[in-house]
Amino acid sequence: MGRFKAQIISGTLLLILLTFFISRHWIHKSPAVYYPKQIDWSGLPVKGALVVLARENEMHEIRGTMLDVEERFNDKHKYPWVILGDQPFSLRFQGFVSSMAPGRIYFGQTQTWHEPSFIDIKKVEETMSQMANEGIYRGESLSWRKMARYNAGFIADHPLLQEAEYYWKVQPRSRYLCDIKEDPFVMMKSQGKKLAYAIAMVEDERTIPSLWTHVKEFIETNPDSILPISSTILPWMLDDAGTTFNGNHIWNNFMIISLEFLRSKEYRAFFDYIERTGGFFYER
């Protein structure tokens, strides 16, 4: 009886070790998974990356989106995927997500995700509570604020994207229903474009009560950083001879943006200015 029990235990241990070895081998030895190496850009016409900001529990939502993008566009182009989260991803998550695309997939952790030390957390909580009571979309969400702030600037500093020229923001749960016949990375680079977007809409001004005031302050103190209004998108966003923000804005759930622009001295100065106002957290 003792020998029989020993055989069962040893067999169970062998099965556990074998399962562990297979899962480790599948995840770490797969040519699709890279963590945390630098991106291999070989064979690509543009250093463009498909970037997803995600949480561990969004694993299945990411699946459908990635399959859409691969089928509609990336199966032909083989641009790398970069999956970022504020916490390290589990081996299970990495293995599951990497099976969605045959190309290069990289996993990383966001830096500069949490609120800076000068932010009054109590004030943030009061603002979120008030916006929730008013029924403002995502008004109660701290993670939404952190994501918007990260996408607006800090993403350009991520080690995996140091050499990237453009990033395509891929939103978990989004769907791509039509074939994308032209390469937007190539198109944007050849035409010198800095930003591509899919949705334009009017902002709920309750979410950004002080933004335009701060933007005007920056313009007044940094005139050399500002292009002539006629060569920008501002006429679409401003009324009253360029003095009043009319609420028109670009929805950033889908966008392709030049990382070189986000790294530029002029944009960095603007981003740092807005960061110091605390508006990323005190508003939405």
C-alpha positions as CSV (number, residue, x, y, z in Angstrom):
1,M,0.0,0.0,0.0
2,G,2.9,2.3,0.9
3,R,4.6,1.6,-2.4
4,F,1.3,2.3,-4.3
5,K,0.8,5.6,-2.6
6,A,4.4,6.6,-3.4
7,Q,3.9,5.7,-7.0
8,I,0.7,7.9,-7.1
9,I,2.6,10.8,-5.5
10,S,5.6,10.5,-7.7
11,G,3.3,10.2,-10.8
12,T,1.4,13.3,-9.7
13,L,4.7,15.2,-9.2
14,L,5.9,14.1,-12.6
15,L,2.6,15.3,-14.2
16,I,2.9,18.7,-12.4
17,L,6.5,19.1,-13.5
18,L,5.7,18.1,-17.0
19,T,2.8,20.5,-17.2
20,F,5.0,23.3,-15.8
21,F,7.8,22.5,-18.3
22,I,5.4,22.5,-21.3
23,S,3.8,25.8,-20.3
24,R,7.2,27.4,-19.6
25,H,8.6,26.1,-22.9
26,W,5.5,27.2,-24.9
27,I,5.5,30.7,-23.5
28,H,9.2,31.5,-23.3
29,K,10.5,29.6,-26.3
30,S,7.8,30.7,-28.7
31,P,9.2,32.9,-31.4
32,A,6.2,35.2,-31.0
33,V,6.8,36.3,-27.4
34,Y,9.4,38.8,-26.3
35,Y,9.8,40.2,-22.8
36,P,11.4,42.6,-22.2
37,K,13.7,42.8,-25.2
38,Q,13.9,45.6,-27.7
39,I,11.7,45.5,-30.8
40,D,13.1,43.9,-34.0
41,W,12.2,46.3,-36.8
42,S,13.8,44.3,-39.6
43,G,11.8,44.1,-42.8
44,L,9.4,46.9,-41.9
45,P,9.0,50.0,-44.1
46,V,8.1,52.2,-41.0
47,K,8.9,51.6,-37.3
48,G,5.2,51.4,-36.4
49,A,3.8,49.5,-33.5
50,L,0.3,48.2,-32.6
51,V,0.0,49.2,-28.9
52,V,-2.6,47.9,-26.4
53,L,-2.9,49.3,-22.9
54,A,-4.6,46.5,-21.0
55,R,-5.3,44.8,-17.7
56,E,-4.9,41.1,-16.9
57,N,-8.7,40.6,-16.8
58,E,-9.1,41.9,-20.3
59,M,-7.4,38.9,-21.8
60,H,-10.5,37.6,-23.7
61,E,-11.6,41.1,-24.8
62,I,-8.1,41.6,-26.4
63,R,-8.5,38.4,-28.3
64,G,-11.3,39.5,-30.6
65,T,-9.7,42.9,-31.3
66,M,-6.3,41.4,-32.1
67,L,-7.9,38.8,-34.4
68,D,-9.7,41.6,-36.2
69,V,-6.6,43.7,-36.7
70,E,-4.6,40.7,-37.9
71,E,-7.2,39.5,-40.3
72,R,-8.0,43.0,-41.7
73,F,-4.5,44.5,-41.8
74,N,-1.5,43.1,-40.0
75,D,-1.4,39.6,-41.4
76,K,0.0,41.1,-44.5
77,H,2.3,43.7,-42.9
78,K,3.7,42.0,-39.7
79,Y,4.0,45.1,-37.5
80,P,4.9,44.3,-33.9
81,W,2.3,44.2,-31.1
82,V,3.2,45.9,-27.8
83,I,1.0,45.0,-24.9
84,L,1.5,47.2,-21.8
85,G,-0.1,47.1,-18.4
86,D,0.4,48.8,-15.1
87,Q,1.2,45.4,-13.5
88,P,3.3,42.6,-14.9
89,F,1.4,40.2,-17.0
90,S,1.1,36.5,-15.9
91,L,2.6,33.7,-18.0
92,R,-0.9,32.6,-18.8
93,F,-1.9,36.0,-20.1
94,Q,1.3,36.2,-22.3
95,G,0.8,32.7,-23.7
96,F,-2.9,33.3,-24.5
97,V,-2.4,36.7,-26.1
98,S,0.6,35.6,-28.1
99,S,-1.4,32.9,-29.7
100,M,-3.6,35.5,-31.3
101,A,-1.0,36.7,-33.8
102,P,1.8,34.9,-35.5
103,G,4.1,38.0,-35.6
104,R,6.3,39.7,-33.1
105,I,4.6,40.4,-29.7
106,Y,6.2,42.2,-26.8
107,F,5.0,42.6,-23.2
108,G,5.9,45.5,-20.9
109,Q,4.9,47.5,-17.9
110,T,4.0,51.1,-17.9
111,Q,6.1,53.7,-16.1
112,T,4.9,56.9,-14.6
113,W,1.4,55.5,-14.4
114,H,0.4,56.7,-10.9
115,E,-0.4,60.2,-9.8
116,P,2.5,62.6,-9.0
117,S,3.2,63.5,-5.5
118,F,1.7,67.1,-5.8
119,I,-1.7,65.7,-6.6
120,D,-4.3,66.1,-3.8
121,I,-6.0,62.7,-3.8
122,K,-8.9,63.9,-1.6
123,K,-9.7,66.5,-4.2
124,V,-9.5,63.9,-7.0
125,E,-11.9,61.6,-5.1
126,E,-14.3,64.5,-4.6
127,T,-14.2,65.4,-8.3
128,M,-14.8,61.8,-9.3
129,S,-17.7,61.5,-6.9
130,Q,-19.3,64.7,-8.2
131,M,-18.9,63.6,-11.9
132,A,-20.4,60.2,-11.0
133,N,-23.4,61.9,-9.5
134,E,-23.8,64.0,-12.6
135,G,-23.7,60.9,-14.8
136,I,-20.6,62.0,-16.7
137,Y,-19.0,59.2,-18.8
138,R,-16.0,57.8,-17.0
139,G,-16.2,60.6,-14.6
140,E,-15.8,58.3,-11.6
141,S,-12.8,56.4,-13.1
142,L,-9.3,57.0,-11.8
143,S,-7.8,54.4,-14.2
144,W,-9.3,56.3,-17.2
145,R,-7.5,59.5,-16.0
146,K,-4.3,57.6,-15.7
147,M,-4.6,56.0,-19.1
148,A,-5.4,59.4,-20.8
149,R,-2.4,61.0,-19.2
150,Y,-0.1,58.1,-20.1
151,N,-1.3,58.2,-23.8
152,A,-0.9,61.9,-23.9
153,G,2.8,61.9,-23.2
154,F,4.6,59.2,-21.2
155,I,4.0,56.4,-23.6
156,A,6.7,57.9,-25.9
157,D,9.3,57.2,-23.2
158,H,8.6,53.5,-22.9
159,P,11.8,51.4,-23.4
160,L,10.1,49.2,-26.0
161,L,9.1,52.2,-28.1
162,Q,12.4,54.1,-27.9
163,E,13.0,53.6,-31.6
164,A,9.4,53.6,-32.8
165,E,8.2,56.3,-35.2
166,Y,4.5,55.8,-34.8
167,Y,2.1,53.9,-32.6
168,W,-1.4,52.7,-33.4
169,K,-3.5,52.7,-30.3
170,V,-5.6,49.5,-30.3
171,Q,-8.4,49.6,-27.7
172,P,-9.5,46.3,-26.1
173,R,-13.0,45.3,-27.2
174,S,-12.9,47.5,-30.3
175,R,-13.8,45.8,-33.6
176,Y,-12.4,46.2,-37.1
177,L,-15.0,45.2,-39.6
178,C,-13.5,46.2,-43.0
179,D,-10.2,45.4,-44.7
180,I,-7.6,48.1,-44.3
181,K,-6.1,48.2,-47.8
182,E,-3.5,50.9,-47.4
183,D,-0.7,50.9,-44.8
184,P,-1.5,53.9,-42.6
185,F,2.0,54.0,-41.2
186,V,3.5,54.3,-44.6
187,M,0.9,56.9,-45.6
188,M,1.5,59.0,-42.6
189,K,5.3,59.0,-42.8
190,S,5.3,59.7,-46.6
191,Q,2.9,62.7,-46.1
192,G,4.5,64.0,-42.9
193,K,1.3,63.4,-40.8
194,K,1.4,63.5,-37.1
195,L,-2.0,62.2,-36.0
196,A,-4.7,60.0,-37.5
197,Y,-8.1,59.5,-35.9
198,A,-11.5,57.9,-36.6
199,I,-14.0,59.8,-34.5
200,A,-14.5,63.5,-33.9
201,M,-17.2,64.7,-31.5
202,V,-18.2,67.5,-29.1
203,E,-16.7,67.2,-25.6
204,D,-18.8,67.5,-22.4
205,E,-17.3,70.7,-21.1
206,R,-18.1,69.7,-17.5
207,T,-15.1,67.3,-17.8
208,I,-12.6,70.0,-18.8
209,P,-13.6,73.3,-17.2
210,S,-10.1,74.8,-17.0
211,L,-8.4,73.2,-20.0
212,W,-8.8,76.0,-22.6
213,T,-7.7,78.6,-20.0
214,H,-4.5,76.7,-19.5
215,V,-4.0,76.2,-23.2
216,K,-4.4,79.9,-23.8
217,E,-1.9,80.7,-21.1
218,F,0.7,78.3,-22.7
219,I,0.1,79.9,-26.1
220,E,0.7,83.4,-24.7
221,T,3.9,82.4,-22.9
222,N,5.3,80.3,-25.7
223,P,4.4,82.0,-29.0
224,D,7.5,80.6,-30.8
225,S,6.2,77.0,-30.2
226,I,2.8,77.7,-31.9
227,L,2.2,77.2,-35.6
228,P,0.1,79.8,-37.5
229,I,-3.6,78.9,-36.8
230,S,-4.3,78.6,-40.6
231,S,-1.9,75.6,-40.8
232,T,-3.5,73.7,-37.9
233,I,-6.7,72.0,-37.0
234,L,-7.6,74.9,-34.6
235,P,-10.1,76.7,-36.8
236,W,-12.3,73.6,-36.5
237,M,-12.0,73.7,-32.7
238,L,-12.3,77.5,-32.0
239,D,-15.0,80.1,-32.4
240,D,-15.1,83.9,-31.9
241,A,-12.0,84.6,-34.0
242,G,-10.0,81.9,-32.3
243,T,-10.7,83.0,-28.7
244,T,-13.3,80.4,-27.6
245,F,-13.1,76.6,-27.5
246,N,-16.2,75.2,-29.1
247,G,-15.9,71.7,-27.6
248,N,-14.9,69.9,-30.9
249,H,-12.3,67.3,-30.1
250,I,-10.8,64.1,-31.4
251,W,-11.8,60.9,-29.6
252,N,-8.7,59.0,-28.7
253,N,-10.0,55.4,-28.5
254,F,-8.5,55.0,-31.9
255,M,-5.5,57.0,-33.1
256,I,-2.2,56.7,-34.8
257,I,0.3,59.2,-33.6
258,S,3.9,60.2,-34.3
259,L,6.1,59.4,-31.4
260,E,8.6,61.8,-32.7
261,F,6.0,64.5,-32.3
262,L,5.3,63.5,-28.7
263,R,9.1,63.6,-28.0
264,S,9.5,67.0,-29.6
265,K,10.8,69.9,-27.4
266,E,7.7,72.0,-28.1
267,Y,5.2,69.3,-27.3
268,R,7.1,68.2,-24.2
269,A,6.9,71.8,-22.9
270,F,3.1,71.8,-23.4
271,F,2.6,68.4,-21.9
272,D,4.7,69.3,-18.8
273,Y,2.7,72.6,-18.5
274,I,-0.6,70.8,-18.5
275,E,0.7,68.1,-16.1
276,R,1.7,70.8,-13.5
277,T,-1.9,72.1,-13.5
278,G,-3.1,68.7,-12.2
279,G,-5.9,68.7,-14.8
280,F,-5.4,65.1,-15.8
281,F,-6.6,64.1,-12.3
282,Y,-8.7,67.1,-11.1
283,E,-10.8,67.0,-14.3
284,R,-11.2,64.2,-16.8
